[in-house]
Amino acid sequence: MTKIEFELFGEEAMEAFGEQLAKTLMSVNLVHLNGNLGMGKTTLVRGLLKGVGYVGPVKSPTYTIVEPY
């Protein structure tokens, strides 16, 4: 498993990063997110989903085991 760390500042930066990241993850079947409450996981997921063309509400992945989109 590869661990990559980034430091982003602000919700817009996190969502934009998610959109760009989506382009590199098209063949990936699983993404593990780890972070404290309020760290931007939902914002990152919103950007990832936007990057693959998903339109709709995005719930927080914090309390779900599997969240289908």
TIMI-2910 file (N, C-alpha, C, CB; in pm, 1 decimal, decimal comma, always signed):
<rs>
+----------+----------+----------+----------+----------+----------+----------+----------+----------+----------+----------+----------+------+
!      n_x !      n_y !      n_z !     ca_x !     ca_y !     ca_z !      c_x !      c_y !      c_z !     cb_x !     cb_y !     cb_z ! resn !
+----------+----------+----------+----------+----------+----------+----------+----------+----------+----------+----------+----------+------+
!    +84,4 !   -116,9 !     +0,0 !     +0,0 !     +0,0 !     +0,0 !    +89,2 !   +123,5 !     +0,0 !    -96,1 !     -0,4 !   +121,5 !  Met !
!    +51,5 !   +220,9 !    -79,3 !   +125,4 !   +345,4 !    -88,5 !    +58,0 !   +451,2 !     -3,5 !   +136,6 !   +392,0 !   -234,0 !  Thr !
!   +135,4 !   +521,3 !    +76,1 !    +82,2 !   +629,3 !   +158,6 !   +131,9 !   +761,3 !   +101,7 !   +124,3 !   +612,9 !   +308,4 !  Lys !
!    +36,7 !   +850,6 !    +75,0 !    +69,5 !   +981,9 !    +20,9 !     +5,9 !  +1086,3 !   +111,8 !    +20,1 !   +997,5 !   -127,5 !  Ile !
!    +80,4 !  +1187,1 !   +148,3 !    +27,6 !  +1293,2 !   +233,6 !    +34,9 !  +1426,9 !   +161,2 !   +104,8 !  +1299,7 !   +366,8 !  Glu !
!    -71,7 !  +1506,2 !   +175,4 !    -78,5 !  +1639,8 !   +117,3 !   -127,7 !  +1735,7 !   +224,3 !   -171,6 !  +1642,9 !     -8,2 !  Phe !
!    -86,9 !  +1859,3 !   +214,2 !   -138,7 !  +1963,2 !   +302,4 !   -208,4 !  +2066,4 !   +214,8 !    -24,5 !  +2028,8 !   +388,8 !  Glu !
!   -339,5 !  +2076,8 !   +232,2 !   -419,9 !  +2168,8 !   +152,5 !   -487,4 !  +2268,2 !   +245,9 !   -525,3 !  +2092,2 !    +67,1 !  Leu !
!   -509,9 !  +2388,1 !   +197,6 !   -568,8 !  +2492,0 !   +280,6 !   -700,7 !  +2539,0 !   +220,1 !   -471,6 !  +2610,3 !   +296,7 !  Phe !
!   -809,4 !  +2508,6 !   +287,3 !   -940,4 !  +2555,6 !   +245,7 !  -1022,4 !  +2450,8 !   +172,7 !   -925,0 !  +2674,7 !   +159,2 !  Gly !
!  -1153,0 !  +2469,3 !   +182,5 !  -1248,1 !  +2375,8 !   +122,5 !  -1235,7 !  +2372,1 !    -29,5 !  -1390,4 !  +2413,2 !   +161,8 !  Glu !
!  -1217,9 !  +2487,3 !    -92,0 !  -1206,7 !  +2492,0 !   -238,4 !  -1083,4 !  +2416,2 !   -286,5 !  -1201,0 !  +2637,6 !   -287,2 !  Glu !
!   -972,5 !  +2429,8 !   -214,6 !   -849,7 !  +2359,0 !   -252,5 !   -867,9 !  +2208,5 !   -238,9 !   -731,3 !  +2405,9 !   -166,1 !  Ala !
!   -937,5 !  +2165,7 !   -133,1 !   -960,4 !  +2022,5 !   -110,8 !  -1049,4 !  +1964,2 !   -219,7 !  -1023,7 !  +1998,8 !    +27,1 !  Met !
!  -1156,0 !  +2035,4 !   -254,6 !  -1246,6 !  +1985,6 !   -357,6 !  -1177,4 !  +1981,6 !   -494,0 !  -1372,6 !  +2073,1 !   -364,6 !  Glu !
!  -1099,6 !  +2084,1 !   -525,4 !  -1025,7 !  +2086,6 !   -652,3 !   -923,7 !  +1973,4 !   -657,6 !   -955,2 !  +2222,4 !   -671,3 !  Ala !
!   -858,3 !  +1946,5 !   -545,8 !   -763,7 !  +1835,4 !   -539,1 !   -835,9 !  +1703,3 !   -564,3 !   -692,3 !  +1832,6 !   -402,2 !  Phe !
!   -954,4 !  +1687,7 !   -505,7 !  -1033,6 !  +1566,7 !   -527,1 !  -1068,9 !  +1547,0 !   -673,1 !  -1160,0 !  +1571,7 !   -444,5 !  Gly !
!  -1105,5 !  +1655,2 !   -740,6 !  -1137,5 !  +1646,0 !   -883,7 !  -1017,0 !  +1598,8 !   -964,2 !  -1185,8 !  +1781,8 !   -936,7 !  Glu !
!   -900,9 !  +1654,2 !   -934,8 !   -779,5 !  +1614,0 !  -1006,1 !   -739,9 !  +1470,6 !   -971,5 !   -664,3 !  +1709,8 !   -973,2 !  Gln !
!   -754,3 !  +1434,4 !   -846,3 !   -720,1 !  +1299,9 !   -800,9 !   -807,9 !  +1195,1 !   -868,7 !   -733,9 !  +1289,9 !   -648,7 !  Leu !
!   -933,1 !  +1229,2 !   -893,4 !  -1025,9 !  +1135,7 !   -957,8 !   -972,4 !  +1088,5 !  -1092,5 !  -1163,2 !  +1201,0 !   -976,3 !  Ala !
!   -903,5 !  +1174,7 !  -1163,1 !   -850,0 !  +1139,3 !  -1294,6 !   -742,6 !  +1031,2 !  -1285,1 !   -792,7 !  +1263,0 !  -1362,9 !  Lys !
!   -671,3 !  +1027,0 !  -1173,6 !   -565,5 !   +927,4 !  -1158,0 !   -615,9 !   +799,4 !  -1092,9 !   -452,0 !   +984,8 !  -1076,3 !  Thr !
!   -736,7 !   +802,8 !  -1037,1 !   -789,8 !   +686,9 !   -965,7 !   -893,1 !   +608,3 !  -1045,0 !   -850,5 !   +731,1 !   -836,8 !  Leu !
!   -905,0 !   +632,7 !  -1172,2 !  -1010,6 !   +568,9 !  -1251,2 !  -1004,0 !   +416,5 !  -1247,4 !  -1002,5 !   +615,8 !  -1394,4 !  Met !
!   -887,1 !   +358,1 !  -1230,2 !   -876,5 !   +212,2 !  -1228,0 !   -864,6 !   +156,7 !  -1086,0 !   -757,0 !   +168,0 !  -1310,1 !  Ser !
!   -878,2 !   +241,1 !   -985,7 !   -866,0 !   +198,3 !   -846,5 !  -1003,0 !   +156,9 !   -794,4 !   -805,6 !   +311,2 !   -758,5 !  Val !
!  -1008,2 !    +43,8 !   -725,0 !  -1134,6 !     -7,6 !   -673,8 !  -1163,9 !    +33,4 !   -530,2 !  -1135,2 !   -156,0 !   -683,2 !  Asn !
!  -1063,3 !    +76,7 !   -456,5 !  -1081,9 !   +107,2 !   -315,3 !   -995,4 !   +225,9 !   -276,7 !  -1048,4 !    -15,0 !   -227,8 !  Leu !
!  -1055,4 !   +318,6 !   -204,2 !   -981,5 !   +432,2 !   -150,2 !  -1009,9 !   +436,1 !     -1,0 !  -1021,8 !   +567,9 !   -220,7 !  Val !
!   -905,3 !   +439,9 !    +79,1 !   -918,6 !   +445,7 !   +224,9 !   -891,7 !   +588,6 !   +269,5 !   -820,7 !   +345,4 !   +295,7 !  His !
!   -989,3 !   +648,5 !   +336,9 !   -972,7 !   +783,7 !   +389,9 !   -957,2 !   +775,0 !   +540,7 !  -1093,1 !   +875,0 !   +351,6 !  Leu !
!   -861,8 !   +848,4 !   +592,4 !   -837,2 !   +849,0 !   +735,7 !   -815,5 !   +992,9 !   +779,6 !   -714,9 !   +759,7 !   +772,9 !  Asn !
!   -889,5 !  +1035,5 !   +879,6 !   -871,3 !  +1171,0 !   +929,6 !   -969,5 !  +1201,0 !  +1040,5 !   -886,7 !  +1272,1 !   +817,4 !  Gly !
!   -933,1 !  +1294,9 !  +1124,1 !  -1020,5 !  +1336,7 !  +1233,2 !  -1144,6 !  +1406,6 !  +1178,6 !   -945,2 !  +1429,4 !  +1330,1 !  Asn !
!  -1243,2 !  +1424,1 !  +1264,8 !  -1363,1 !  +1498,0 !  +1226,2 !  -1324,3 !  +1638,4 !  +1182,1 !  -1464,8 !  +1503,7 !  +1343,0 !  Leu !
!  -1385,0 !  +1683,0 !  +1074,4 !  -1360,0 !  +1818,0 !  +1026,3 !  -1233,3 !  +1834,7 !   +944,4 !  -1354,5 !  +1909,2 !  +1140,4 !  Gly !
!  -1171,1 !  +1725,6 !   +904,1 !  -1045,8 !  +1734,1 !   +829,1 !  -1066,3 !  +1748,9 !   +678,5 !   -962,4 !  +1611,9 !   +856,2 !  Met !
!  -1189,2 !  +1729,5 !   +630,3 !  -1216,4 !  +1750,5 !   +488,4 !  -1241,7 !  +1624,6 !   +407,6 !  -1104,1 !  +1822,5 !   +428,5 !  Gly !
!  -1269,5 !  +1512,7 !   +474,5 !  -1294,5 !  +1388,1 !   +401,4 !  -1415,2 !  +1400,3 !   +309,1 !  -1315,6 !  +1272,8 !   +499,2 !  Lys !
!  -1524,0 !  +1455,9 !   +358,8 !  -1644,0 !  +1471,1 !   +277,0 !  -1617,7 !  +1565,4 !   +160,4 !  -1761,1 !  +1522,8 !   +361,7 !  Thr !
!  -1544,8 !  +1671,7 !   +184,5 !  -1511,6 !  +1766,6 !    +78,0 !  -1425,2 !  +1699,6 !    -27,8 !  -1439,4 !  +1889,8 !   +135,4 !  Thr !
!  -1330,1 !  +1617,6 !    +15,1 !  -1246,6 !  +1544,0 !    -79,8 !  -1331,6 !  +1448,0 !   -162,3 !  -1135,5 !  +1466,9 !     -6,0 !  Leu !
!  -1420,6 !  +1374,9 !    -96,7 !  -1508,4 !  +1281,4 !   -167,7 !  -1598,7 !  +1356,9 !   -264,7 !  -1593,5 !  +1199,8 !    -67,6 !  Val !
!  -1648,6 !  +1473,5 !   -223,8 !  -1731,2 !  +1555,1 !   -313,5 !  -1652,2 !  +1590,0 !   -440,0 !  -1778,8 !  +1684,8 !   -241,6 !  Arg !
!  -1526,1 !  +1627,6 !   -424,1 !  -1441,5 !  +1658,7 !   -538,9 !  -1413,3 !  +1536,9 !   -624,7 !  -1311,7 !  +1718,8 !   -492,5 !  Gly !
!  -1384,1 !  +1423,0 !   -559,4 !  -1360,1 !  +1298,7 !   -634,2 !  -1481,0 !  +1263,0 !   -719,7 !  -1327,4 !  +1182,9 !   -538,0 !  Leu !
!  -1597,6 !  +1268,1 !   -658,2 !  -1719,2 !  +1231,6 !   -730,7 !  -1750,4 !  +1330,5 !   -842,5 !  -1837,1 !  +1223,5 !   -634,7 !  Leu !
!  -1726,7 !  +1457,4 !   -816,7 !  -1745,6 !  +1558,7 !   -920,6 !  -1651,2 !  +1531,7 !  -1037,6 !  -1721,8 !  +1700,9 !   -863,5 !  Lys !
!  -1530,0 !  +1487,2 !  -1005,3 !  -1430,4 !  +1457,4 !  -1107,7 !  -1466,5 !  +1340,2 !  -1197,3 !  -1300,0 !  +1430,3 !  -1043,2 !  Gly !
!  -1553,4 !  +1251,2 !  -1148,6 !  -1596,7 !  +1137,4 !  -1231,4 !  -1737,3 !  +1157,5 !  -1285,9 !  -1591,1 !  +1007,9 !  -1150,7 !  Val !
!  -1792,0 !  +1278,9 !  -1266,7 !  -1920,4 !  +1311,4 !  -1327,0 !  -2042,9 !  +1287,4 !  -1241,2 !  -1935,0 !  +1235,6 !  -1448,7 !  Gly !
!  -2025,0 !  +1252,2 !  -1114,5 !  -2140,0 !  +1229,3 !  -1026,3 !  -2206,8 !  +1361,8 !   -993,6 !  -2096,7 !  +1157,2 !   -896,2 !  Tyr !
!  -2339,6 !  +1361,9 !  -1000,0 !  -2418,1 !  +1479,0 !   -962,8 !  -2518,7 !  +1434,3 !   -857,9 !  -2489,7 !  +1543,6 !  -1087,5 !  Val !
!  -2516,4 !  +1495,1 !   -743,0 !  -2609,1 !  +1458,6 !   -637,2 !  -2548,5 !  +1487,7 !   -502,0 !  -2647,7 !  +1311,7 !   -647,2 !  Gly !
!  -2626,3 !  +1461,0 !   -397,5 !  -2575,9 !  +1487,8 !   -262,7 !  -2464,9 !  +1390,1 !   -224,2 !  -2690,0 !  +1480,0 !   -160,8 !  Pro !
!  -2373,5 !  +1437,1 !   -142,3 !  -2262,3 !  +1354,2 !    -94,7 !  -2267,8 !  +1352,4 !    +57,1 !  -2123,3 !  +1407,9 !   -145,9 !  Val !
!  -2295,2 !  +1234,7 !   +113,5 !  -2300,5 !  +1220,3 !   +258,7 !  -2160,3 !  +1196,9 !   +313,1 !  -2394,6 !  +1104,5 !   +299,3 !  Lys !
!  -2143,0 !  +1228,5 !   +439,0 !  -2014,8 !  +1206,8 !   +504,8 !  -1979,8 !  +1058,6 !   +506,1 !  -2017,6 !  +1262,1 !   +647,7 !  Ser !
!  -1856,0 !  +1023,3 !   +467,8 !  -1814,0 !   +883,5 !   +471,8 !  -1769,5 !   +838,9 !   +611,3 !  -1701,6 !   +861,4 !   +373,4 !  Pro !
!  -1771,8 !   +928,8 !   +709,2 !  -1717,5 !   +898,8 !   +841,8 !  -1787,8 !   +783,4 !   +911,1 !  -1725,6 !  +1020,5 !   +928,5 !  Thr !
!  -1919,7 !   +778,3 !   +906,3 !  -1992,3 !   +679,4 !   +985,0 !  -2049,3 !   +565,2 !   +902,6 !  -2102,6 !   +746,0 !  +1058,8 !  Tyr !
!  -2004,7 !   +550,0 !   +780,3 !  -2055,3 !   +441,2 !   +697,4 !  -1944,8 !   +341,2 !   +669,6 !  -2113,2 !   +495,1 !   +565,9 !  Thr !
!  -1982,8 !   +216,6 !   +656,6 !  -1886,3 !   +113,6 !   +618,7 !  -1870,2 !   +115,1 !   +467,6 !  -1931,1 !    -27,1 !   +668,4 !  Ile !
!  -1982,5 !   +122,3 !   +396,5 !  -1981,5 !   +132,7 !   +251,0 !  -2082,8 !   +239,1 !   +213,0 !  -2014,0 !     -5,1 !   +182,2 !  Val !
!  -2041,7 !   +334,4 !   +132,0 !  -2132,0 !   +439,3 !    +85,3 !  -2134,6 !   +435,0 !    -66,9 !  -2087,6 !   +580,5 !   +137,3 !  Glu !
!  -2237,1 !   +370,6 !   -125,0 !  -2243,7 !   +363,1 !   -271,6 !  -2287,0 !   +496,7 !   -331,5 !  -2341,0 !   +251,9 !   -315,3 !  Pro !
!  -2223,6 !   +535,0 !   -441,8 !  -2260,5 !   +657,6 !   -513,7 !  -2295,8 !   +622,5 !   -655,6 !  -2146,1 !   +761,9 !   -510,7 !  Tyr !
+----------+----------+----------+----------+----------+----------+----------+----------+----------+----------+----------+----------+------+
</rs>
